[in-house]
Amino acid sequence: MAQSRPNSLQGRPMRLWHRLFLLCAGLSVASLLGYAAWQQRAFATGFATYLDSVAERRAAQLATRLAEEYRQRGSWDFLRRDPHLFGGLAMNPQAFSPAPDDGRGSPAPPGSDRRKDRGAAGNNAADRAGPARGGGPPGPPPGSINAGDRLVLLDENGQRLAGSRESGTHLVALPVLVDGRRVGELRVAPLPPLADAPERVFAESQWRSGLVAALAVLLCALALAYALAQRLLKPIQALSRSSRALADGDFSSRVPAQGRDEIAALARDFNHLAAALEQNREARRRWGADLAHELRTPVTVLRLELQTLIDGVRQPGPAAMASLLAETERLSALIEDLYQLSLADAGALEYHFETVDLAELAREVVDNHRGSAAAAGQLLEEDYATDLPPLRGDPLRLAQLIENLLLNARRYTDAPGRIRIALAVRAGQLQLQLEDTPPGVAAEDLPRLFDRLFRSERSRNRSAGGAGLGLSICRAIVDAHSGAIWAEASDLGGLRVCVLLPLPGERA
């Protein structure tokens, strides 16, 4: 049975730049929709407030005008007889003035005077508004929100005289006062729903304009989000490529680190890691080459010595046996040093801490070397401060530390020469210094003196120099005692090795 081909997108993880783009796009859409909704709501509220303020201002003008007409007429009979007059007066209270009664209960005919003409004009304007529902006086056109269409006039008894029939609720009520007496009340009805009024058309046009603007801003935001996601992902992609190269063994791979943000800091850390791995690889290569050389030399000497004995070129005797023993001991010492370093790296080197008098240990080690040093033309000097406090440490390892430092100084001090050992207290720690006379060490080689199998002068023969593991063991012992060790140029012309060991109560 043939298997259906799986969807190429099914199970495919979403890339980081896709997530960043979608996140930025989602935030942009949500922000724009929220802003558009708020803006439209604010516009609608502000527009309604504006229309209400216009209606209230018109009502205030009309109330003043109605009070004047009432004072002239003496009653509201002229509006009861002809409610159409209210519509024209409401449309333009400043330009309209109803004519006085001619005594026959109807307005004077047109043309009698200017006020009568304006009254007729008001009637015509009211007539154009159309009849009101139910056969009454004309009302507002359907859907209109004209300020005059929202006004209703009540007499002193609260009975409707003219205006809008929607008088159940009102936005504001203004009294019509004549000589301090309340003769009526002018009310402003609430804003009706926008149907087909021009105001609705205007509001819809504003909404469409806002929507078009929001879409344009959204497109720009999406384009910017895409560019931003790509830009942010570039250094991460470079880190990904370089990490794969690093995993494949290309330790020379580096990442451009520009800027001061977290990604640039990560790139610098990556470059530091790559440089450290490259240095470690080179160190391992040197370590392997040097170790092979150090092991090959005594093995070669032993093979040659044995071959000469087998071939009869050299007769077995004390001298031949002594030479073989010397090479065997040299090989054993090298193997022991390598074993000690491997234990130190694995954290398996045993330490038994107790109270130690470091000055006493130093005296014992120096006394063991004093005779051989004098025979080699080397003078050993001691400078120990008085009342040195005791130290918590392993006496055997500390003695090995002093022994290795002294042996290193003796190997590389020309006769006649001097080697000085000093002990003092510095900044709450016990300081051990061992310095010698020339030859010295080049400044560029000082940081590498404690590397394994490193010797400052590789041209020296093995009779003068050791395998280059003594100082590495010294550093391991000092690290186990939470101390510090470094090398610097000596005032005597040779090398000075400084060791700081914390005193009880000062250990980190």
Buried (B, 14 or more C-beta within 10 A) or exposed (E): EEEEEEEEEEEEEEEBBEEBBEEBBEEBBEEBEEEBEEBBEEBBEEBBEEBBEBBBEBBBBBBBBBBEBBEEBEEBEBBEEBBBBBBBBBBBBEEBBBBBBEEEEEBBEBEBEEBBBBBBBBBEBBEEBEEBEEEEBBBBEEBBBBBBBBBBBBBEEEEBBBBBBBBEEBBBEBEBBBEEEEBBBBBBBBBBEBEEBEBBEEBEEBBEEBEEEBEEBBEEBBEEBBEBBEEBBEBBEBBEEBBEBBEEEEBEBBBEBEEEEEBBEBBEEBBEEBEEEBEEEEBEEBBEEBBEEBBEBBEEBBEEBEEEBEEEEBEEEEEBEEBBEEBEEBBEBBEEBBEBBEEBEEEEBEEEEEEBEBBEBBBEBBEEBBEEBEEBEBBBEBEBEEEBEBBBBBBBBBBBBBBBBBBBBBBBBBEEBBBBBBBEEEEEBBBBBBBBBEBBBEEEBBEBBBBBBBBBEEEBEBEEBBBBBBBBBBBBBBEBBBBBBBBEBBEBBBBBBBBBBBBEEEEE
